[in-house]
């Protein structure tokens, strides 16, 4: 039996440091900011904060991919999407 994985809905933000760690936050329905993760490097924090938007863009690309793009690019997109969704590529 496979369990569907879900994540905290976006958008996520990276408002700055929390001590010596970077916080990744989400605003809930009440607009209250909740921290969902801490990391030690700003570049990682910004990449993680962008993850919901990147996932949405990747899903759109895979849904509307066309033959003008090389096979290797299309395959890389499908593999990355499967990895993000917890499927075997």
N, C-alpha and C positions, 0 to 999 in steps of 0.2 A: 504494500500500500504506500503510495506517495503522498506526502503532505505538501500542500502548496505553501511556498514561502512567501511571506509578505514583509515589507519594510515600512519604516516610518515614512509617511507620505512627505513629499517635498512641498515647497522648497526648503532646502537646508541652508544654513548660513554659517559663516565663520567670523564671528564678531571680534575675535582677538584672543589674547592669551588669558589663561586662568592660572596664574602663577607661572611655572615654567612649561606648561602644556598649552596647546591650542585646543579650544573648545569648538565642537561642531554642534549647532543648535537647530531646533525646529520650533516654530510657533504653533501652538495647538489652537483649537477652535476659539478659545477665549483670548487669543493673541499673547498668551503667556509663553515666554521663551523657556524651552526645556533643553538641557544638554543631553545629547544622545551619544557622544563619544569624546574622548580626549586623545590627542596625539602629541608627539614631541616636536614635529617639524611643520612649519607653516605650509610648505608645498604639499605635504600629505593632507593637511587640514583642508586646504582649498580644493584639492582633487576630490576628497570625500564629500565636501559640501556640494560639489557640482554633480555628484553621482546620480541623483534622481533625474536631472536634466539630460545628462549623457545617456542614461538608460532609455529615456523617452525618445531621444534623437536616434539612437541605435535601432530601437524598435520600428520607428518610422522608416529609416533607411532600409532595413531588411524587408519591411512590408512593401515598399515601393521601389526596391532595387531594380536597376535595368541593365541590360546587356552591354551598355556603353562602358561600364566599369569592368576592369579586369577580374577574372575569376578569383584570383588570389585576394583581392580586396573584398569581394562579396563573401568569400569563405571566411576570411578573418572577422568580418562583421558578424556572421552567423555564429562562429565559434565564441566570440566575446559575449554575445547575447546569451548563448546557452550557459556559459560560465556564470554570468551575472544572475541568471534565473535558477541556478543550481541543477542544471541538466548536464548530461554528458554530451560534450560536443561531438 
